[in-house]
């Protein structure tokens, strides 16, 4: 089994799609600093992605909390898997925060 499918099976499909969305949003942050566009493809990085990022900022800590709850009363391999999920969520949170911090800082200081 290749590493991508093994990772996908390890994290699960929903969390895997969440991480994929975070990667897409992180790369989108590069294009978000320009003037707001109200039509065409550039509407995504200037309007849609900045509105989606705060929702993900709330989803990741919720997922970390749910992983911590699911760890209680489980055996060692399952606890280790949930600990990995918490670390991956924290890493994804930091990546998203680092990518979008300049945009939101600029927005606040206008």
C-alpha contacts under 8 A as a table, 3 or more apart, distances in Angstrom:
res1	aa1	res2	aa2	distance
1	X	5	X	6.65
1	X	6	X	6.36
2	X	5	X	5.68
2	X	6	X	6.22
3	X	6	X	4.98
3	X	7	X	5.98
4	X	7	X	5.13
4	X	8	X	6.07
5	X	8	X	4.88
5	X	9	X	6.08
6	X	9	X	5.16
6	X	10	X	6.10
7	X	10	X	4.94
7	X	11	X	6.15
8	X	11	X	5.52
8	X	12	X	5.69
8	X	13	X	6.35
8	X	16	X	5.95
9	X	12	X	5.18
9	X	13	X	7.16
11	X	15	X	6.00
11	X	16	X	6.04
11	X	85	X	7.10
12	X	15	X	5.65
12	X	16	X	5.88
13	X	16	X	4.93
13	X	17	X	6.08
14	X	17	X	5.15
14	X	18	X	6.24
15	X	18	X	4.85
15	X	19	X	6.22
16	X	19	X	5.13
16	X	20	X	6.19
17	X	20	X	4.90
17	X	21	X	6.08
18	X	21	X	5.08
18	X	22	X	6.21
19	X	22	X	4.95
19	X	23	X	6.24
19	X	92	X	7.06
20	X	23	X	5.11
20	X	24	X	6.28
21	X	24	X	5.07
21	X	25	X	6.05
22	X	25	X	5.03
22	X	26	X	5.94
22	X	56	X	7.90
22	X	92	X	6.96
22	X	96	X	6.60
23	X	26	X	5.05
23	X	27	X	6.29
24	X	27	X	5.31
24	X	28	X	6.12
25	X	28	X	4.88
25	X	29	X	6.40
25	X	49	X	6.41
25	X	53	X	7.26
25	X	96	X	7.48
26	X	29	X	5.40
26	X	30	X	7.74
26	X	95	X	7.14
26	X	96	X	5.64
26	X	99	X	5.44
26	X	100	X	7.14
27	X	30	X	5.99
27	X	99	X	7.71
28	X	31	X	5.63
28	X	32	X	6.67
28	X	45	X	5.65
28	X	49	X	7.26
29	X	32	X	5.10
29	X	33	X	7.57
29	X	45	X	6.85
29	X	49	X	7.99
29	X	99	X	5.95
29	X	100	X	5.77
29	X	103	X	7.50
30	X	33	X	7.00
30	X	99	X	7.76
31	X	34	X	6.80
31	X	45	X	5.88
31	X	46	X	7.40
32	X	45	X	4.97
32	X	46	X	4.85
32	X	50	X	7.81
32	X	103	X	7.03
33	X	46	X	7.40
33	X	103	X	6.27
34	X	46	X	7.29
35	X	46	X	7.41
36	X	43	X	7.18
36	X	46	X	5.23
36	X	47	X	6.82
37	X	40	X	7.61
37	X	42	X	5.91
37	X	43	X	5.01
37	X	46	X	6.32
37	X	47	X	7.42
38	X	42	X	7.90
38	X	43	X	5.52
38	X	47	X	7.85
39	X	42	X	7.02
39	X	43	X	5.55
40	X	43	X	5.79
41	X	44	X	5.87
42	X	45	X	5.73
42	X	46	X	6.36
43	X	46	X	5.31
43	X	47	X	5.45
43	X	48	X	6.66
44	X	47	X	5.62
44	X	48	X	4.75
44	X	49	X	5.82
45	X	48	X	6.26
45	X	49	X	5.27
45	X	50	X	7.02
46	X	49	X	6.71
46	X	50	X	6.61
47	X	50	X	5.75
47	X	51	X	6.44
48	X	51	X	5.29
48	X	52	X	6.27
49	X	52	X	4.96
49	X	53	X	6.15
50	X	53	X	5.44
50	X	54	X	7.43
51	X	54	X	6.46
51	X	55	X	7.60
52	X	55	X	5.48
52	X	56	X	6.65
53	X	56	X	5.14
53	X	57	X	6.24
53	X	96	X	7.93
54	X	57	X	4.86
54	X	58	X	6.56
55	X	58	X	5.30
55	X	59	X	6.27
56	X	59	X	4.78
56	X	60	X	6.12
57	X	60	X	5.82
57	X	61	X	7.23
57	X	93	X	6.92
58	X	61	X	5.92
58	X	62	X	6.47
59	X	62	X	5.10
59	X	63	X	6.13
60	X	63	X	5.04
60	X	64	X	6.24
60	X	89	X	6.01
60	X	90	X	7.62
60	X	93	X	6.59
61	X	64	X	4.93
61	X	65	X	6.14
61	X	89	X	7.67
61	X	90	X	7.97
62	X	65	X	5.06
62	X	66	X	6.18
63	X	66	X	5.02
63	X	67	X	6.11
63	X	86	X	7.81
63	X	89	X	7.47
64	X	67	X	5.11
64	X	68	X	6.27
64	X	85	X	7.44
64	X	86	X	5.07
64	X	89	X	6.47
64	X	90	X	7.75
65	X	68	X	5.09
65	X	69	X	6.27
66	X	69	X	4.99
66	X	70	X	6.07
67	X	70	X	5.01
67	X	71	X	6.21
67	X	82	X	5.54
67	X	83	X	7.55
67	X	85	X	7.09
67	X	86	X	6.55
68	X	71	X	5.22
68	X	72	X	7.08
68	X	82	X	7.10
68	X	83	X	7.69
68	X	86	X	7.61
69	X	72	X	5.78
70	X	73	X	7.97
70	X	74	X	7.72
70	X	82	X	7.55
71	X	74	X	5.69
71	X	78	X	7.10
71	X	79	X	5.09
71	X	82	X	6.27
71	X	83	X	7.97
72	X	79	X	7.83
74	X	78	X	6.18
74	X	79	X	6.13
75	X	78	X	5.73
75	X	79	X	6.22
76	X	79	X	5.05
76	X	80	X	6.06
77	X	80	X	5.09
77	X	81	X	6.28
78	X	81	X	5.08
78	X	82	X	6.34
79	X	82	X	5.19
79	X	83	X	6.12
80	X	83	X	5.00
80	X	84	X	6.24
81	X	84	X	5.10
81	X	85	X	6.31
82	X	85	X	4.84
82	X	86	X	6.23
83	X	86	X	5.11
83	X	87	X	6.34
84	X	87	X	5.07
84	X	88	X	6.09
85	X	88	X	5.02
85	X	89	X	6.02
86	X	89	X	5.07
86	X	90	X	6.14
87	X	90	X	5.05
87	X	91	X	6.11
88	X	91	X	5.01
88	X	92	X	6.03
89	X	92	X	5.01
89	X	93	X	6.03
90	X	93	X	4.99
90	X	94	X	6.25
91	X	94	X	5.14
91	X	95	X	6.18
92	X	95	X	5.06
92	X	96	X	6.12
93	X	96	X	5.20
93	X	97	X	6.01
94	X	97	X	4.96
94	X	98	X	5.91
95	X	98	X	5.15
95	X	99	X	6.09
96	X	99	X	5.15
96	X	100	X	6.12
97	X	100	X	5.37
97	X	101	X	5.58
98	X	101	X	5.43
98	X	102	X	7.88
99	X	102	X	7.29
100	X	103	X	5.38
100	X	104	X	6.43
101	X	104	X	5.35
101	X	105	X	5.87
102	X	105	X	5.08
102	X	106	X	6.01
103	X	106	X	5.24
103	X	107	X	6.17
104	X	107	X	4.80
104	X	108	X	6.09
105	X	108	X	5.16
105	X	109	X	6.19
106	X	109	X	5.22
106	X	110	X	6.27
107	X	110	X	5.57
